[in-house]
Amino acid sequence: MPDFLGVDSARDVIGITVSYWRTLEDIARWCDHAKHRLARQKGRNVWYQSFTTRIRRVERAYGFEAGLSEDGKRRG
């Protein structure tokens, strides 16, 4: 999809998936996409007993990766 920025997902006892989009309008287009509508219906009928959707704005993001310096270069 245009303006899809990426996705993070984790599964254990519960699962969480976070998708990233440029604008609320991009999210609306994704929600209205035919394949996504079919996947949502299958989720309701087959995969999930419940789910929650939250739409939030990411104001800032940062992280850490072992073996990298603070400027993102490999150490050593």
mmJSON file of the N, C-alpha and C atoms, coordinates in Angstrom:
{"data_MODEL":{"atom_site":{
"group_PDB":["ATOM","ATOM","ATOM","ATOM","ATOM","ATOM","ATOM","ATOM","ATOM","ATOM","ATOM","ATOM","ATOM","ATOM","ATOM","ATOM","ATOM","ATOM","ATOM","ATOM","ATOM","ATOM","ATOM","ATOM","ATOM","ATOM","ATOM","ATOM","ATOM","ATOM","ATOM","ATOM","ATOM","ATOM","ATOM","ATOM","ATOM","ATOM","ATOM","ATOM","ATOM","ATOM","ATOM","ATOM","ATOM","ATOM","ATOM","ATOM","ATOM","ATOM","ATOM","ATOM","ATOM","ATOM","ATOM","ATOM","ATOM","ATOM","ATOM","ATOM","ATOM","ATOM","ATOM","ATOM","ATOM","ATOM","ATOM","ATOM","ATOM","ATOM","ATOM","ATOM","ATOM","ATOM","ATOM","ATOM","ATOM","ATOM","ATOM","ATOM","ATOM","ATOM","ATOM","ATOM","ATOM","ATOM","ATOM","ATOM","ATOM","ATOM","ATOM","ATOM","ATOM","ATOM","ATOM","ATOM","ATOM","ATOM","ATOM","ATOM","ATOM","ATOM","ATOM","ATOM","ATOM","ATOM","ATOM","ATOM","ATOM","ATOM","ATOM","ATOM","ATOM","ATOM","ATOM","ATOM","ATOM","ATOM","ATOM","ATOM","ATOM","ATOM","ATOM","ATOM","ATOM","ATOM","ATOM","ATOM","ATOM","ATOM","ATOM","ATOM","ATOM","ATOM","ATOM","ATOM","ATOM","ATOM","ATOM","ATOM","ATOM","ATOM","ATOM","ATOM","ATOM","ATOM","ATOM","ATOM","ATOM","ATOM","ATOM","ATOM","ATOM","ATOM","ATOM","ATOM","ATOM","ATOM","ATOM","ATOM","ATOM","ATOM","ATOM","ATOM","ATOM","ATOM","ATOM","ATOM","ATOM","ATOM","ATOM","ATOM","ATOM","ATOM","ATOM","ATOM","ATOM","ATOM","ATOM","ATOM","ATOM","ATOM","ATOM","ATOM","ATOM","ATOM","ATOM","ATOM","ATOM","ATOM","ATOM","ATOM","ATOM","ATOM","ATOM","ATOM","ATOM","ATOM","ATOM","ATOM","ATOM","ATOM","ATOM","ATOM","ATOM","ATOM","ATOM","ATOM","ATOM","ATOM","ATOM","ATOM","ATOM","ATOM","ATOM","ATOM","ATOM","ATOM","ATOM","ATOM","ATOM","ATOM","ATOM","ATOM","ATOM","ATOM","ATOM","ATOM"],
"id":[1,2,3,4,5,6,7,8,9,10,11,12,13,14,15,16,17,18,19,20,21,22,23,24,25,26,27,28,29,30,31,32,33,34,35,36,37,38,39,40,41,42,43,44,45,46,47,48,49,50,51,52,53,54,55,56,57,58,59,60,61,62,63,64,65,66,67,68,69,70,71,72,73,74,75,76,77,78,79,80,81,82,83,84,85,86,87,88,89,90,91,92,93,94,95,96,97,98,99,100,101,102,103,104,105,106,107,108,109,110,111,112,113,114,115,116,117,118,119,120,121,122,123,124,125,126,127,128,129,130,131,132,133,134,135,136,137,138,139,140,141,142,143,144,145,146,147,148,149,150,151,152,153,154,155,156,157,158,159,160,161,162,163,164,165,166,167,168,169,170,171,172,173,174,175,176,177,178,179,180,181,182,183,184,185,186,187,188,189,190,191,192,193,194,195,196,197,198,199,200,201,202,203,204,205,206,207,208,209,210,211,212,213,214,215,216,217,218,219,220,221,222,223,224,225,226,227,228],
"type_symbol":["N","C","C","N","C","C","N","C","C","N","C","C","N","C","C","N","C","C","N","C","C","N","C","C","N","C","C","N","C","C","N","C","C","N","C","C","N","C","C","N","C","C","N","C","C","N","C","C","N","C","C","N","C","C","N","C","C","N","C","C","N","C","C","N","C","C","N","C","C","N","C","C","N","C","C","N","C","C","N","C","C","N","C","C","N","C","C","N","C","C","N","C","C","N","C","C","N","C","C","N","C","C","N","C","C","N","C","C","N","C","C","N","C","C","N","C","C","N","C","C","N","C","C","N","C","C","N","C","C","N","C","C","N","C","C","N","C","C","N","C","C","N","C","C","N","C","C","N","C","C","N","C","C","N","C","C","N","C","C","N","C","C","N","C","C","N","C","C","N","C","C","N","C","C","N","C","C","N","C","C","N","C","C","N","C","C","N","C","C","N","C","C","N","C","C","N","C","C","N","C","C","N","C","C","N","C","C","N","C","C","N","C","C","N","C","C","N","C","C","N","C","C","N","C","C","N","C","C"],
"label_atom_id":["N","CA","C","N","CA","C","N","CA","C","N","CA","C","N","CA","C","N","CA","C","N","CA","C","N","CA","C","N","CA","C","N","CA","C","N","CA","C","N","CA","C","N","CA","C","N","CA","C","N","CA","C","N","CA","C","N","CA","C","N","CA","C","N","CA","C","N","CA","C","N","CA","C","N","CA","C","N","CA","C","N","CA","C","N","CA","C","N","CA","C","N","CA","C","N","CA","C","N","CA","C","N","CA","C","N","CA","C","N","CA","C","N","CA","C","N","CA","C","N","CA","C","N","CA","C","N","CA","C","N","CA","C","N","CA","C","N","CA","C","N","CA","C","N","CA","C","N","CA","C","N","CA","C","N","CA","C","N","CA","C","N","CA","C","N","CA","C","N","CA","C","N","CA","C","N","CA","C","N","CA","C","N","CA","C","N","CA","C","N","CA","C","N","CA","C","N","CA","C","N","CA","C","N","CA","C","N","CA","C","N","CA","C","N","CA","C","N","CA","C","N","CA","C","N","CA","C","N","CA","C","N","CA","C","N","CA","C","N","CA","C","N","CA","C","N","CA","C","N","CA","C","N","CA","C","N","CA","C","N","CA","C","N","CA","C"],
"label_alt_id":[null,null,null,null,null,null,null,null,null,null,null,null,null,null,null,null,null,null,null,null,null,null,null,null,null,null,null,null,null,null,null,null,null,null,null,null,null,null,null,null,null,null,null,null,null,null,null,null,null,null,null,null,null,null,null,null,null,null,null,null,null,null,null,null,null,null,null,null,null,null,null,null,null,null,null,null,null,null,null,null,null,null,null,null,null,null,null,null,null,null,null,null,null,null,null,null,null,null,null,null,null,null,null,null,null,null,null,null,null,null,null,null,null,null,null,null,null,null,null,null,null,null,null,null,null,null,null,null,null,null,null,null,null,null,null,null,null,null,null,null,null,null,null,null,null,null,null,null,null,null,null,null,null,null,null,null,null,null,null,null,null,null,null,null,null,null,null,null,null,null,null,null,null,null,null,null,null,null,null,null,null,null,null,null,null,null,null,null,null,null,null,null,null,null,null,null,null,null,null,null,null,null,null,null,null,null,null,null,null,null,null,null,null,null,null,null,null,null,null,null,null,null,null,null,null,null,null,null],
"label_comp_id":["MET","MET","MET","PRO","PRO","PRO","ASP","ASP","ASP","PHE","PHE","PHE","LEU","LEU","LEU","GLY","GLY","GLY","VAL","VAL","VAL","ASP","ASP","ASP","SER","SER","SER","ALA","ALA","ALA","ARG","ARG","ARG","ASP","ASP","ASP","VAL","VAL","VAL","ILE","ILE","ILE","GLY","GLY","GLY","ILE","ILE","ILE","THR","THR","THR","VAL","VAL","VAL","SER","SER","SER","TYR","TYR","TYR","TRP","TRP","TRP","ARG","ARG","ARG","THR","THR","THR","LEU","LEU","LEU","GLU","GLU","GLU","ASP","ASP","ASP","ILE","ILE","ILE","ALA","ALA","ALA","ARG","ARG","ARG","TRP","TRP","TRP","CYS","CYS","CYS","ASP","ASP","ASP","HIS","HIS","HIS","ALA","ALA","ALA","LYS","LYS","LYS","HIS","HIS","HIS","ARG","ARG","ARG","LEU","LEU","LEU","ALA","ALA","ALA","ARG","ARG","ARG","GLN","GLN","GLN","LYS","LYS","LYS","GLY","GLY","GLY","ARG","ARG","ARG","ASN","ASN","ASN","VAL","VAL","VAL","TRP","TRP","TRP","TYR","TYR","TYR","GLN","GLN","GLN","SER","SER","SER","PHE","PHE","PHE","THR","THR","THR","THR","THR","THR","ARG","ARG","ARG","ILE","ILE","ILE","ARG","ARG","ARG","ARG","ARG","ARG","VAL","VAL","VAL","GLU","GLU","GLU","ARG","ARG","ARG","ALA","ALA","ALA","TYR","TYR","TYR","GLY","GLY","GLY","PHE","PHE","PHE","GLU","GLU","GLU","ALA","ALA","ALA","GLY","GLY","GLY","LEU","LEU","LEU","SER","SER","SER","GLU","GLU","GLU","ASP","ASP","ASP","GLY","GLY","GLY","LYS","LYS","LYS","ARG","ARG","ARG","ARG","ARG","ARG","GLY","GLY","GLY"],
"label_asym_id":["A","A","A","A","A","A","A","A","A","A","A","A","A","A","A","A","A","A","A","A","A","A","A","A","A","A","A","A","A","A","A","A","A","A","A","A","A","A","A","A","A","A","A","A","A","A","A","A","A","A","A","A","A","A","A","A","A","A","A","A","A","A","A","A","A","A","A","A","A","A","A","A","A","A","A","A","A","A","A","A","A","A","A","A","A","A","A","A","A","A","A","A","A","A","A","A","A","A","A","A","A","A","A","A","A","A","A","A","A","A","A","A","A","A","A","A","A","A","A","A","A","A","A","A","A","A","A","A","A","A","A","A","A","A","A","A","A","A","A","A","A","A","A","A","A","A","A","A","A","A","A","A","A","A","A","A","A","A","A","A","A","A","A","A","A","A","A","A","A","A","A","A","A","A","A","A","A","A","A","A","A","A","A","A","A","A","A","A","A","A","A","A","A","A","A","A","A","A","A","A","A","A","A","A","A","A","A","A","A","A","A","A","A","A","A","A","A","A","A","A","A","A","A","A","A","A","A","A"],
"label_entity_id":["1","1","1","1","1","1","1","1","1","1","1","1","1","1","1","1","1","1","1","1","1","1","1","1","1","1","1","1","1","1","1","1","1","1","1","1","1","1","1","1","1","1","1","1","1","1","1","1","1","1","1","1","1","1","1","1","1","1","1","1","1","1","1","1","1","1","1","1","1","1","1","1","1","1","1","1","1","1","1","1","1","1","1","1","1","1","1","1","1","1","1","1","1","1","1","1","1","1","1","1","1","1","1","1","1","1","1","1","1","1","1","1","1","1","1","1","1","1","1","1","1","1","1","1","1","1","1","1","1","1","1","1","1","1","1","1","1","1","1","1","1","1","1","1","1","1","1","1","1","1","1","1","1","1","1","1","1","1","1","1","1","1","1","1","1","1","1","1","1","1","1","1","1","1","1","1","1","1","1","1","1","1","1","1","1","1","1","1","1","1","1","1","1","1","1","1","1","1","1","1","1","1","1","1","1","1","1","1","1","1","1","1","1","1","1","1","1","1","1","1","1","1","1","1","1","1","1","1"],
"label_seq_id":[1,1,1,2,2,2,3,3,3,4,4,4,5,5,5,6,6,6,7,7,7,8,8,8,9,9,9,10,10,10,11,11,11,12,12,12,13,13,13,14,14,14,15,15,15,16,16,16,17,17,17,18,18,18,19,19,19,20,20,20,21,21,21,22,22,22,23,23,23,24,24,24,25,25,25,26,26,26,27,27,27,28,28,28,29,29,29,30,30,30,31,31,31,32,32,32,33,33,33,34,34,34,35,35,35,36,36,36,37,37,37,38,38,38,39,39,39,40,40,40,41,41,41,42,42,42,43,43,43,44,44,44,45,45,45,46,46,46,47,47,47,48,48,48,49,49,49,50,50,50,51,51,51,52,52,52,53,53,53,54,54,54,55,55,55,56,56,56,57,57,57,58,58,58,59,59,59,60,60,60,61,61,61,62,62,62,63,63,63,64,64,64,65,65,65,66,66,66,67,67,67,68,68,68,69,69,69,70,70,70,71,71,71,72,72,72,73,73,73,74,74,74,75,75,75,76,76,76],
"pdbx_PDB_ins_code":[null,null,null,null,null,null,null,null,null,null,null,null,null,null,null,null,null,null,null,null,null,null,null,null,null,null,null,null,null,null,null,null,null,null,null,null,null,null,null,null,null,null,null,null,null,null,null,null,null,null,null,null,null,null,null,null,null,null,null,null,null,null,null,null,null,null,null,null,null,null,null,null,null,null,null,null,null,null,null,null,null,null,null,null,null,null,null,null,null,null,null,null,null,null,null,null,null,null,null,null,null,null,null,null,null,null,null,null,null,null,null,null,null,null,null,null,null,null,null,null,null,null,null,null,null,null,null,null,null,null,null,null,null,null,null,null,null,null,null,null,null,null,null,null,null,null,null,null,null,null,null,null,null,null,null,null,null,null,null,null,null,null,null,null,null,null,null,null,null,null,null,null,null,null,null,null,null,null,null,null,null,null,null,null,null,null,null,null,null,null,null,null,null,null,null,null,null,null,null,null,null,null,null,null,null,null,null,null,null,null,null,null,null,null,null,null,null,null,null,null,null,null,null,null,null,null,null,null],
"Cartn_x":[0.843,0.0,0.892,0.51,1.26,1.234,2.314,2.448,2.423,2.546,2.772,4.242,4.529,5.905,6.577,5.793,6.393,5.492,5.987,5.192,6.121,5.672,6.332,5.31,5.754,4.827,5.522,4.778,5.299,4.176,4.512,3.533,4.103,3.282,3.609,2.263,1.939,0.612,-0.433,-0.097,-0.928,-0.075,-0.7,0.046,-0.234,0.719,0.544,1.186,0.507,1.037,0.827,1.873,1.807,2.173,1.277,1.605,1.763,2.629,2.972,2.57,1.894,1.365,1.689,1.723,2.012,0.854,-0.389,-1.52,-2.728,-3.694,-4.954,-5.7,-5.565,-6.202,-5.619,-4.318,-3.682,-4.226,-4.434,-5.025,-6.425,-7.208,-8.581,-8.587,-7.664,-7.586,-7.231,-6.323,-5.945,-7.15,-7.878,-9.053,-10.116,-10.186,-11.197,-10.732,-9.47,-8.919,-9.6,-9.981,-10.757,-10.065,-8.763,-8.054,-8.004,-7.856,-7.832,-9.209,-10.267,-11.62,-11.833,-11.376,-11.494,-10.68,-9.469,-8.628,-9.279,-9.861,-10.543,-11.712,-12.465,-13.593,-13.108,-12.037,-11.477,-10.971,-10.361,-9.918,-11.072,-12.184,-13.355,-13.964,-13.961,-14.625,-13.749,-12.417,-11.532,-10.445,-9.704,-8.474,-8.649,-9.509,-9.519,-10.832,-10.727,-11.905,-12.203,-11.169,-11.333,-10.08,-10.211,-9.058,-9.415,-8.395,-8.563,-7.684,-8.219,-7.453,-7.267,-6.042,-5.727,-4.973,-5.342,-4.642,-3.97,-2.655,-1.847,-0.797,-0.357,0.706,2.027,3.052,4.389,5.081,5.366,6.026,7.543,8.034,9.477,9.738,10.829,11.208,12.724,13.215,14.645,14.843,16.045,16.273,17.728,18.023,19.339,19.551,20.732,21.096,22.498,22.652,23.952,24.979,26.164,27.247,27.326,26.367,26.411,26.748,27.487,27.744,26.505,26.498,25.329,25.058,26.07,25.846,25.461,25.206,24.73,25.805,27.069,28.164,28.563,29.039,29.498,30.703,30.666,31.819,32.897,34.13,35.199,35.986],
"Cartn_y":[-1.183,0.0,1.251,2.248,3.504,4.086,4.68,5.341,4.404,3.092,2.132,2.237,2.484,2.725,1.502,0.552,-0.637,-1.272,-2.364,-3.118,-3.773,-3.849,-4.604,-5.576,-6.791,-7.785,-8.669,-9.074,-9.99,-10.932,-12.186,-13.182,-13.991,-14.223,-15.11,-15.596,-15.278,-15.606,-14.753,-13.491,-12.606,-12.098,-11.484,-10.941,-9.465,-8.787,-7.383,-7.126,-6.374,-5.945,-4.446,-3.739,-2.29,-1.989,-1.31,-0.88,0.632,1.113,2.527,3.114,4.266,4.941,6.419,7.097,8.534,9.357,9.049,9.885,9.034,9.664,8.989,8.599,9.391,9.079,7.797,7.595,6.359,5.147,5.305,4.214,3.909,4.944,4.754,4.014,4.367,3.651,2.188,1.902,0.518,-0.239,0.375,-0.289,-0.579,0.228,0.058,-0.844,-1.264,-2.115,-3.489,-4.006,-5.256,-6.423,-6.619,-7.738,-7.573,-6.345,-6.123,-6.373,-5.985,-6.284,-7.789,-8.561,-10.026,-10.595,-10.094,-10.563,-10.243,-9.047,-8.696,-9.65,-9.974,-10.891,-12.278,-12.756,-14.054,-14.013,-12.91,-12.76,-12.899,-12.262,-12.341,-13.739,-14.417,-15.716,-16.904,-16.754,-17.914,-17.724,-16.625,-16.514,-15.994,-15.018,-14.288,-14.433,-14.457,-14.351,-12.882,-12.061,-10.625,-9.916,-8.631,-7.801,-6.353,-5.537,-4.107,-3.367,-2.331,-1.47,-0.126,0.35,1.677,2.44,3.671,4.517,5.625,5.663,6.623,7.234,8.394,9.082,8.822,8.48,8.307,9.66,10.225,11.522,11.4,10.289,10.089,8.596,8.132,6.727,6.634,5.744,5.501,4.083,3.567,2.178,1.899,0.638,0.149,-1.152,-1.353,-2.633,-2.98,-4.138,-4.565,-4.572,-4.09,-4.09,-2.825,-1.898,-0.648,0.498,1.454,2.662,3.556,4.65,5.524,6.178,6.266,6.845,5.783,4.537,3.475,2.696,2.961,2.252,1.034,-0.004,-1.225,-0.927,-1.472,-1.308,-2.328,-1.972,-2.954,-2.736],
"Cartn_z":[0.0,0.0,0.0,-0.764,-0.71,0.707,1.095,2.399,3.588,3.36,4.444,4.81,6.088,6.518,7.116,7.626,8.208,9.24,9.827,10.797,11.812,13.05,14.112,14.67,15.028,15.539,16.566,17.587,18.603,19.026,19.27,19.687,20.841,21.844,22.957,23.477,24.702,25.229,24.518,24.305,23.497,22.345,21.383,20.26,20.098,19.522,19.194,17.844,17.024,15.745,15.64,15.279,15.11,13.663,12.954,11.593,11.599,10.716,10.676,9.329,9.39,8.2,8.284,7.164,7.14,7.706,7.312,7.696,8.09,8.734,9.047,7.768,6.729,5.445,4.847,5.013,4.538,5.29,6.584,7.381,6.879,6.618,6.13,4.797,3.888,2.597,2.799,3.715,4.023,4.568,5.497,6.086,5.046,4.001,2.963,1.822,1.844,0.787,0.821,-0.337,-0.426,0.27,0.039,0.668,2.187,2.652,4.093,4.715,4.032,4.533,4.662,3.677,3.746,4.906,5.1,6.207,7.553,7.69,8.947,9.215,8.169,8.344,8.754,8.127,8.509,9.948,10.339,11.723,12.7,12.388,13.269,13.289,12.138,12.027,12.406,12.254,12.386,13.438,13.377,14.146,15.564,15.757,17.026,17.777,19.099,19.95,20.225,20.222,20.409,19.913,19.661,19.343,19.625,19.752,19.974,18.98,18.399,17.507,18.185,18.17,18.698,17.627,17.416,16.457,17.247,17.158,17.927,17.019,17.372,16.651,17.374,16.617,17.187,17.124,18.279,18.347,18.325,18.864,18.96,19.077,18.497,18.618,18.708,19.541,19.636,20.117,20.015,20.394,20.699,20.838,21.183,20.433,19.924,19.33,19.792,20.428,20.941,19.816,20.121,19.152,18.317,18.473,17.728,18.672,18.173,18.951,18.864,19.612,19.625,18.271,17.415,16.096,15.069,15.515,14.633,13.92,14.231,13.6,14.419,13.732,14.413,15.277,16.482,17.376,17.016,17.362,17.22,16.049],
"occupancy":[1.0,1.0,1.0,1.0,1.0,1.0,1.0,1.0,1.0,1.0,1.0,1.0,1.0,1.0,1.0,1.0,1.0,1.0,1.0,1.0,1.0,1.0,1.0,1.0,1.0,1.0,1.0,1.0,1.0,1.0,1.0,1.0,1.0,1.0,1.0,1.0,1.0,1.0,1.0,1.0,1.0,1.0,1.0,1.0,1.0,1.0,1.0,1.0,1.0,1.0,1.0,1.0,1.0,1.0,1.0,1.0,1.0,1.0,1.0,1.0,1.0,1.0,1.0,1.0,1.0,1.0,1.0,1.0,1.0,1.0,1.0,1.0,1.0,1.0,1.0,1.0,1.0,1.0,1.0,1.0,1.0,1.0,1.0,1.0,1.0,1.0,1.0,1.0,1.0,1.0,1.0,1.0,1.0,1.0,1.0,1.0,1.0,1.0,1.0,1.0,1.0,1.0,1.0,1.0,1.0,1.0,1.0,1.0,1.0,1.0,1.0,1.0,1.0,1.0,1.0,1.0,1.0,1.0,1.0,1.0,1.0,1.0,1.0,1.0,1.0,1.0,1.0,1.0,1.0,1.0,1.0,1.0,1.0,1.0,1.0,1.0,1.0,1.0,1.0,1.0,1.0,1.0,1.0,1.0,1.0,1.0,1.0,1.0,1.0,1.0,1.0,1.0,1.0,1.0,1.0,1.0,1.0,1.0,1.0,1.0,1.0,1.0,1.0,1.0,1.0,1.0,1.0,1.0,1.0,1.0,1.0,1.0,1.0,1.0,1.0,1.0,1.0,1.0,1.0,1.0,1.0,1.0,1.0,1.0,1.0,1.0,1.0,1.0,1.0,1.0,1.0,1.0,1.0,1.0,1.0,1.0,1.0,1.0,1.0,1.0,1.0,1.0,1.0,1.0,1.0,1.0,1.0,1.0,1.0,1.0,1.0,1.0,1.0,1.0,1.0,1.0,1.0,1.0,1.0,1.0,1.0,1.0,1.0,1.0,1.0,1.0,1.0,1.0],
"B_iso_or_equiv":[0.0,0.0,0.0,0.0,0.0,0.0,0.0,0.0,0.0,0.0,0.0,0.0,0.0,0.0,0.0,0.0,0.0,0.0,0.0,0.0,0.0,0.0,0.0,0.0,0.0,0.0,0.0,0.0,0.0,0.0,0.0,0.0,0.0,0.0,0.0,0.0,0.0,0.0,0.0,0.0,0.0,0.0,0.0,0.0,0.0,0.0,0.0,0.0,0.0,0.0,0.0,0.0,0.0,0.0,0.0,0.0,0.0,0.0,0.0,0.0,0.0,0.0,0.0,0.0,0.0,0.0,0.0,0.0,0.0,0.0,0.0,0.0,0.0,0.0,0.0,0.0,0.0,0.0,0.0,0.0,0.0,0.0,0.0,0.0,0.0,0.0,0.0,0.0,0.0,0.0,0.0,0.0,0.0,0.0,0.0,0.0,0.0,0.0,0.0,0.0,0.0,0.0,0.0,0.0,0.0,0.0,0.0,0.0,0.0,0.0,0.0,0.0,0.0,0.0,0.0,0.0,0.0,0.0,0.0,0.0,0.0,0.0,0.0,0.0,0.0,0.0,0.0,0.0,0.0,0.0,0.0,0.0,0.0,0.0,0.0,0.0,0.0,0.0,0.0,0.0,0.0,0.0,0.0,0.0,0.0,0.0,0.0,0.0,0.0,0.0,0.0,0.0,0.0,0.0,0.0,0.0,0.0,0.0,0.0,0.0,0.0,0.0,0.0,0.0,0.0,0.0,0.0,0.0,0.0,0.0,0.0,0.0,0.0,0.0,0.0,0.0,0.0,0.0,0.0,0.0,0.0,0.0,0.0,0.0,0.0,0.0,0.0,0.0,0.0,0.0,0.0,0.0,0.0,0.0,0.0,0.0,0.0,0.0,0.0,0.0,0.0,0.0,0.0,0.0,0.0,0.0,0.0,0.0,0.0,0.0,0.0,0.0,0.0,0.0,0.0,0.0,0.0,0.0,0.0,0.0,0.0,0.0,0.0,0.0,0.0,0.0,0.0,0.0],
"pdbx_formal_charge":[null,null,null,null,null,null,null,null,null,null,null,null,null,null,null,null,null,null,null,null,null,null,null,null,null,null,null,null,null,null,null,null,null,null,null,null,null,null,null,null,null,null,null,null,null,null,null,null,null,null,null,null,null,null,null,null,null,null,null,null,null,null,null,null,null,null,null,null,null,null,null,null,null,null,null,null,null,null,null,null,null,null,null,null,null,null,null,null,null,null,null,null,null,null,null,null,null,null,null,null,null,null,null,null,null,null,null,null,null,null,null,null,null,null,null,null,null,null,null,null,null,null,null,null,null,null,null,null,null,null,null,null,null,null,null,null,null,null,null,null,null,null,null,null,null,null,null,null,null,null,null,null,null,null,null,null,null,null,null,null,null,null,null,null,null,null,null,null,null,null,null,null,null,null,null,null,null,null,null,null,null,null,null,null,null,null,null,null,null,null,null,null,null,null,null,null,null,null,null,null,null,null,null,null,null,null,null,null,null,null,null,null,null,null,null,null,null,null,null,null,null,null,null,null,null,null,null,null],
"auth_seq_id":[1,1,1,2,2,2,3,3,3,4,4,4,5,5,5,6,6,6,7,7,7,8,8,8,9,9,9,10,10,10,11,11,11,12,12,12,13,13,13,14,14,14,15,15,15,16,16,16,17,17,17,18,18,18,19,19,19,20,20,20,21,21,21,22,22,22,23,23,23,24,24,24,25,25,25,26,26,26,27,27,27,28,28,28,29,29,29,30,30,30,31,31,31,32,32,32,33,33,33,34,34,34,35,35,35,36,36,36,37,37,37,38,38,38,39,39,39,40,40,40,41,41,41,42,42,42,43,43,43,44,44,44,45,45,45,46,46,46,47,47,47,48,48,48,49,49,49,50,50,50,51,51,51,52,52,52,53,53,53,54,54,54,55,55,55,56,56,56,57,57,57,58,58,58,59,59,59,60,60,60,61,61,61,62,62,62,63,63,63,64,64,64,65,65,65,66,66,66,67,67,67,68,68,68,69,69,69,70,70,70,71,71,71,72,72,72,73,73,73,74,74,74,75,75,75,76,76,76],
"auth_comp_id":["MET","MET","MET","PRO","PRO","PRO","ASP","ASP","ASP","PHE","PHE","PHE","LEU","LEU","LEU","GLY","GLY","GLY","VAL","VAL","VAL","ASP","ASP","ASP","SER","SER","SER","ALA","ALA","ALA","ARG","ARG","ARG","ASP","ASP","ASP","VAL","VAL","VAL","ILE","ILE","ILE","GLY","GLY","GLY","ILE","ILE","ILE","THR","THR","THR","VAL","VAL","VAL","SER","SER","SER","TYR","TYR","TYR","TRP","TRP","TRP","ARG","ARG","ARG","THR","THR","THR","LEU","LEU","LEU","GLU","GLU","GLU","ASP","ASP","ASP","ILE","ILE","ILE","ALA","ALA","ALA","ARG","ARG","ARG","TRP","TRP","TRP","CYS","CYS","CYS","ASP","ASP","ASP","HIS","HIS","HIS","ALA","ALA","ALA","LYS","LYS","LYS","HIS","HIS","HIS","ARG","ARG","ARG","LEU","LEU","LEU","ALA","ALA","ALA","ARG","ARG","ARG","GLN","GLN","GLN","LYS","LYS","LYS","GLY","GLY","GLY","ARG","ARG","ARG","ASN","ASN","ASN","VAL","VAL","VAL","TRP","TRP","TRP","TYR","TYR","TYR","GLN","GLN","GLN","SER","SER","SER","PHE","PHE","PHE","THR","THR","THR","THR","THR","THR","ARG","ARG","ARG","ILE","ILE","ILE","ARG","ARG","ARG","ARG","ARG","ARG","VAL","VAL","VAL","GLU","GLU","GLU","ARG","ARG","ARG","ALA","ALA","ALA","TYR","TYR","TYR","GLY","GLY","GLY","PHE","PHE","PHE","GLU","GLU","GLU","ALA","ALA","ALA","GLY","GLY","GLY","LEU","LEU","LEU","SER","SER","SER","GLU","GLU","GLU","ASP","ASP","ASP","GLY","GLY","GLY","LYS","LYS","LYS","ARG","ARG","ARG","ARG","ARG","ARG","GLY","GLY","GLY"],
"auth_asym_id":["A","A","A","A","A","A","A","A","A","A","A","A","A","A","A","A","A","A","A","A","A","A","A","A","A","A","A","A","A","A","A","A","A","A","A","A","A","A","A","A","A","A","A","A","A","A","A","A","A","A","A","A","A","A","A","A","A","A","A","A","A","A","A","A","A","A","A","A","A","A","A","A","A","A","A","A","A","A","A","A","A","A","A","A","A","A","A","A","A","A","A","A","A","A","A","A","A","A","A","A","A","A","A","A","A","A","A","A","A","A","A","A","A","A","A","A","A","A","A","A","A","A","A","A","A","A","A","A","A","A","A","A","A","A","A","A","A","A","A","A","A","A","A","A","A","A","A","A","A","A","A","A","A","A","A","A","A","A","A","A","A","A","A","A","A","A","A","A","A","A","A","A","A","A","A","A","A","A","A","A","A","A","A","A","A","A","A","A","A","A","A","A","A","A","A","A","A","A","A","A","A","A","A","A","A","A","A","A","A","A","A","A","A","A","A","A","A","A","A","A","A","A","A","A","A","A","A","A"],
"auth_atom_id":["N","CA","C","N","CA","C","N","CA","C","N","CA","C","N","CA","C","N","CA","C","N","CA","C","N","CA","C","N","CA","C","N","CA","C","N","CA","C","N","CA","C","N","CA","C","N","CA","C","N","CA","C","N","CA","C","N","CA","C","N","CA","C","N","CA","C","N","CA","C","N","CA","C","N","CA","C","N","CA","C","N","CA","C","N","CA","C","N","CA","C","N","CA","C","N","CA","C","N","CA","C","N","CA","C","N","CA","C","N","CA","C","N","CA","C","N","CA","C","N","CA","C","N","CA","C","N","CA","C","N","CA","C","N","CA","C","N","CA","C","N","CA","C","N","CA","C","N","CA","C","N","CA","C","N","CA","C","N","CA","C","N","CA","C","N","CA","C","N","CA","C","N","CA","C","N","CA","C","N","CA","C","N","CA","C","N","CA","C","N","CA","C","N","CA","C","N","CA","C","N","CA","C","N","CA","C","N","CA","C","N","CA","C","N","CA","C","N","CA","C","N","CA","C","N","CA","C","N","CA","C","N","CA","C","N","CA","C","N","CA","C","N","CA","C","N","CA","C","N","CA","C","N","CA","C","N","CA","C","N","CA","C","N","CA","C"],
"pdbx_PDB_model_num":[1,1,1,1,1,1,1,1,1,1,1,1,1,1,1,1,1,1,1,1,1,1,1,1,1,1,1,1,1,1,1,1,1,1,1,1,1,1,1,1,1,1,1,1,1,1,1,1,1,1,1,1,1,1,1,1,1,1,1,1,1,1,1,1,1,1,1,1,1,1,1,1,1,1,1,1,1,1,1,1,1,1,1,1,1,1,1,1,1,1,1,1,1,1,1,1,1,1,1,1,1,1,1,1,1,1,1,1,1,1,1,1,1,1,1,1,1,1,1,1,1,1,1,1,1,1,1,1,1,1,1,1,1,1,1,1,1,1,1,1,1,1,1,1,1,1,1,1,1,1,1,1,1,1,1,1,1,1,1,1,1,1,1,1,1,1,1,1,1,1,1,1,1,1,1,1,1,1,1,1,1,1,1,1,1,1,1,1,1,1,1,1,1,1,1,1,1,1,1,1,1,1,1,1,1,1,1,1,1,1,1,1,1,1,1,1,1,1,1,1,1,1,1,1,1,1,1,1]
}}}
